[in-house]
Amino acid sequence: MKHRPALVSVAIVPLIMLLTTAACSRLPGVYRTEPAVAPPSEIVDFKQIYGQNCAGCHGVDGKGGAAIALANPVFLAIADDTVIRRICSDGVPGTPMPAFAQSAGGMLTDKQIDAIVRGIRSWQKPDALLDATPPTFTAQAPGDPKRGRDTYRTYCSSCHGAAGRGGNKASSIVDGSYLALVSDQLLRTVVIAGRPELGAPDWRGDVEGKAMSAQDISDVVAWLSSQRPQFPGQPYSTELVKSAQGEPR
């Protein structure tokens, strides 16, 4: 019986230590060590930034969604880092593409914009185009809408219909709501790069064995642009397009 108090004491000591530790953690000025959480402005992981800011429109891994696929090898062949950075930073006025850089009213720092540019560039596949050289990202010469109408019939009507109002393979390309929300540069980009995720070919695949020339593309874009409805308050203008493309007004 004389040894029982010692045994009880040994059993109670761990319980007292546990309760003391739990109580201390609740005292003012005493905190548990928690894993450090980086502020949003310090996150530079591409997958996380892209997933939170870009994937909703451009799709997971840049495979396309409501907006074009950024992992499209033709797009990455014609859009250099300067173009990608400018669009990501400043957005495209008059379209659903917002500005993401803090300097333009967005939420992302310069380092985060750089991370996005590097991440998108990492999707490029240099050998994907073989020896083909796509037309330039920006037009080198103005397009002619009259020529563009004939060019459209040659290259685009089999999918989008004779007047561009939709066919068996694709929807209307002259829908007023659509044209009011896209820039001429986006139209040009889509004609060149296609929308492979939607089954739309690039500039080489509209007519077998007959790729579109740079002038063909400029003319088709001019014709499409001429179909854009003009109404008060329209958010799209030539001045805004030139600004978005970095061209002098």
C-alpha positions as CSV (number, residue, x, y, z in Angstrom):
1,M,0.0,0.0,0.0
2,K,2.9,2.4,0.6
3,H,3.9,2.2,-3.1
4,R,0.5,3.2,-4.5
5,P,0.9,7.0,-4.2
6,A,4.1,6.9,-6.2
7,L,2.3,4.9,-9.0
8,V,-0.6,7.3,-9.0
9,S,1.8,10.3,-9.3
10,V,3.6,8.7,-12.2
11,A,0.3,8.2,-14.0
12,I,-1.0,11.7,-13.3
13,V,2.2,13.6,-14.5
14,P,1.6,13.1,-18.2
15,L,-2.1,14.1,-17.8
16,I,-1.1,17.3,-16.0
17,M,1.5,18.1,-18.8
18,L,-1.1,17.6,-21.5
19,L,-3.7,19.8,-19.8
20,T,-1.1,22.5,-19.1
21,T,0.0,22.5,-22.7
22,A,-3.6,22.8,-23.9
23,A,-4.3,25.6,-21.5
24,C,-1.1,27.5,-22.4
25,S,-2.0,27.5,-26.0
26,R,-5.1,29.5,-25.2
27,L,-3.4,32.1,-23.0
28,P,-3.0,35.6,-24.5
29,G,0.4,36.0,-26.1
30,V,1.0,32.3,-26.4
31,Y,0.5,30.9,-29.9
32,R,0.9,27.6,-31.6
33,T,3.3,27.4,-34.5
34,E,1.3,27.3,-37.8
35,P,2.7,26.8,-41.3
36,A,3.5,30.2,-42.9
37,V,1.0,31.2,-45.6
38,A,2.3,33.5,-48.4
39,P,0.3,36.6,-49.1
40,P,-1.5,36.5,-52.5
41,S,0.9,39.1,-54.0
42,E,3.9,36.8,-53.3
43,I,2.5,33.7,-55.0
44,V,4.5,33.1,-58.2
45,D,3.5,29.5,-58.9
46,F,2.3,29.4,-62.5
47,K,-0.3,26.7,-62.1
48,Q,-1.9,28.4,-59.1
49,I,-1.9,31.9,-60.7
50,Y,-3.1,30.6,-64.1
51,G,-5.8,28.4,-62.4
52,Q,-7.2,31.3,-60.5
53,N,-7.0,34.0,-63.2
54,C,-6.9,32.4,-66.7
55,A,-8.3,28.9,-66.7
56,G,-11.9,30.0,-66.4
57,C,-11.8,31.3,-70.0
58,H,-8.7,29.7,-71.6
59,G,-9.2,26.2,-70.1
60,V,-7.2,24.0,-67.9
61,D,-3.6,23.8,-69.1
62,G,-4.4,26.3,-71.8
63,K,-6.5,23.9,-73.8
64,G,-9.2,26.4,-74.6
65,G,-12.7,27.2,-73.3
66,A,-14.8,30.3,-73.9
67,A,-11.6,31.9,-75.2
68,I,-8.8,30.6,-77.4
69,A,-6.4,27.9,-76.4
70,L,-3.2,29.5,-75.2
71,A,-1.3,26.1,-75.6
72,N,-2.1,26.1,-79.3
73,P,1.3,25.7,-81.0
74,V,0.3,28.1,-83.9
75,F,-0.7,30.8,-81.4
76,L,2.6,30.4,-79.5
77,A,4.5,30.6,-82.8
78,I,3.0,33.9,-83.8
79,A,2.6,35.6,-80.4
80,D,5.9,36.5,-78.8
81,D,6.5,37.2,-75.1
82,T,5.9,40.9,-75.5
83,V,2.5,40.3,-77.0
84,I,1.5,37.8,-74.3
85,R,2.7,40.1,-71.6
86,R,1.0,43.2,-73.0
87,I,-2.4,41.4,-73.4
88,C,-2.1,39.8,-69.9
89,S,-1.1,43.0,-68.3
90,D,-3.3,45.5,-70.0
91,G,-6.2,43.4,-71.3
92,V,-7.9,44.2,-74.6
93,P,-10.2,47.3,-74.2
94,G,-13.8,46.7,-75.5
95,T,-13.6,43.0,-75.1
96,P,-14.1,40.5,-72.2
97,M,-10.3,40.3,-71.8
98,P,-9.5,42.2,-68.6
99,A,-6.3,43.8,-67.4
100,F,-4.5,41.8,-64.8
101,A,-1.5,43.9,-63.9
102,Q,-1.7,46.2,-60.9
103,S,-0.3,49.0,-63.0
104,A,-3.5,48.7,-65.2
105,G,-5.9,48.3,-62.3
106,G,-5.6,44.5,-61.9
107,M,-4.5,42.3,-59.0
108,L,-1.2,40.8,-60.2
109,T,2.3,42.0,-59.6
110,D,5.0,42.3,-62.3
111,K,6.6,39.1,-61.0
112,Q,3.3,37.3,-61.3
113,I,2.7,38.5,-64.8
114,D,6.3,37.3,-65.7
115,A,5.4,33.9,-64.2
116,I,2.3,33.7,-66.4
117,V,4.3,34.6,-69.5
118,R,6.9,32.0,-68.7
119,G,4.3,29.3,-68.0
120,I,2.4,29.9,-71.2
121,R,5.7,29.9,-73.2
122,S,6.6,26.5,-71.6
123,W,3.7,25.0,-73.6
124,Q,5.3,25.8,-76.9
125,K,6.3,22.9,-79.1
126,P,8.9,24.2,-81.6
127,D,8.6,21.2,-83.9
128,A,4.8,21.2,-84.1
129,L,4.7,23.3,-87.3
130,L,7.5,21.4,-89.0
131,D,8.7,23.7,-91.8
132,A,5.5,25.8,-92.1
133,T,5.8,29.6,-91.4
134,P,2.5,31.1,-90.2
135,P,1.5,34.7,-91.1
136,T,2.5,37.4,-88.7
137,F,0.5,38.1,-85.5
138,T,-0.3,41.6,-86.6
139,A,-1.3,42.6,-90.1
140,Q,1.4,44.0,-92.4
141,A,-1.1,45.5,-94.8
142,P,-4.7,46.6,-94.5
143,G,-7.4,44.3,-95.7
144,D,-10.0,44.9,-98.4
145,P,-13.5,43.9,-97.3
146,K,-14.6,43.4,-100.9
147,R,-11.8,40.9,-101.6
148,G,-12.5,39.5,-98.2
149,R,-16.0,38.5,-99.1
150,D,-14.7,36.3,-101.9
151,T,-11.9,35.0,-99.8
152,Y,-14.4,34.1,-97.1
153,R,-16.5,32.1,-99.6
154,T,-13.4,30.2,-100.7
155,Y,-12.0,29.4,-97.3
156,C,-14.7,29.7,-94.7
157,S,-18.2,29.2,-96.1
158,S,-18.0,25.4,-96.1
159,C,-18.3,25.5,-92.3
160,H,-19.8,28.9,-91.5
161,G,-22.3,29.1,-94.4
162,A,-22.3,31.2,-97.5
163,A,-23.2,34.4,-95.7
164,G,-21.4,33.6,-92.5
165,R,-24.6,32.9,-90.6
166,G,-23.8,29.4,-89.7
167,G,-23.6,26.0,-91.5
168,N,-23.6,22.3,-90.8
169,K,-20.2,22.4,-89.2
170,A,-19.9,25.7,-87.4
171,S,-22.0,28.6,-86.0
172,S,-22.5,32.1,-87.3
173,I,-19.3,34.2,-87.6
174,V,-21.2,37.4,-88.3
175,D,-23.4,37.4,-85.2
176,G,-23.6,40.9,-84.0
177,S,-23.2,40.1,-80.3
178,Y,-20.1,38.1,-81.1
179,L,-18.4,40.7,-83.3
180,A,-19.2,43.4,-80.8
181,L,-17.1,41.6,-78.2
182,V,-14.1,40.6,-80.2
183,S,-11.3,42.7,-81.7
184,D,-10.0,42.5,-85.2
185,Q,-6.8,41.2,-83.8
186,L,-8.6,38.2,-82.2
187,L,-10.4,37.5,-85.4
188,R,-7.0,37.5,-87.2
189,T,-5.5,35.2,-84.5
190,V,-8.3,32.7,-84.8
191,V,-8.1,32.7,-88.6
192,I,-4.4,31.9,-88.4
193,A,-4.3,29.6,-85.4
194,G,-7.7,28.1,-85.7
195,R,-9.6,26.7,-82.7
196,P,-8.5,23.1,-82.7
197,E,-10.3,22.4,-79.5
198,L,-13.5,23.2,-81.5
199,G,-12.5,21.5,-84.7
200,A,-11.6,24.7,-86.5
201,P,-8.5,24.4,-88.7
202,D,-5.6,26.8,-88.8
203,W,-4.7,28.9,-91.9
204,R,-3.4,25.8,-93.7
205,G,-6.4,23.5,-93.3
206,D,-9.5,25.4,-94.7
207,V,-8.9,24.2,-98.2
208,E,-6.8,21.1,-98.8
209,G,-3.4,22.0,-100.3
210,K,-4.1,25.7,-100.3
211,A,-3.0,27.7,-97.3
212,M,-4.3,31.2,-96.8
213,S,-1.9,34.0,-97.6
214,A,-1.2,36.9,-95.2
215,Q,-3.3,39.1,-97.5
216,D,-6.1,36.6,-97.6
217,I,-6.3,36.7,-93.8
218,S,-6.2,40.5,-93.7
219,D,-9.0,40.6,-96.3
220,V,-11.2,38.1,-94.4
221,V,-10.8,40.0,-91.2
222,A,-11.7,43.3,-93.0
223,W,-14.9,41.7,-94.3
224,L,-15.8,40.3,-90.9
225,S,-15.1,43.6,-89.3
226,S,-17.4,45.3,-91.8
227,Q,-20.2,43.1,-90.5
228,R,-19.8,44.4,-87.0
229,P,-23.0,46.3,-86.0
230,Q,-22.6,50.0,-85.3
231,F,-24.7,51.3,-82.6
232,P,-24.5,54.0,-79.8
233,G,-22.4,52.8,-76.9
234,Q,-20.6,50.0,-78.7
235,P,-17.5,49.2,-76.7
236,Y,-15.4,48.6,-79.7
237,S,-13.5,51.1,-81.9
238,T,-10.5,51.3,-84.2
239,E,-8.7,53.5,-81.8
240,L,-9.0,51.0,-79.0
241,V,-7.8,48.2,-81.3
242,K,-4.7,50.1,-82.3
243,S,-4.0,50.8,-78.6
244,A,-4.4,47.2,-77.7
245,Q,-2.1,46.1,-80.5
246,G,0.5,48.7,-79.6
247,E,0.1,50.6,-82.8
248,P,0.2,54.4,-83.1
249,R,-3.3,55.9,-83.1
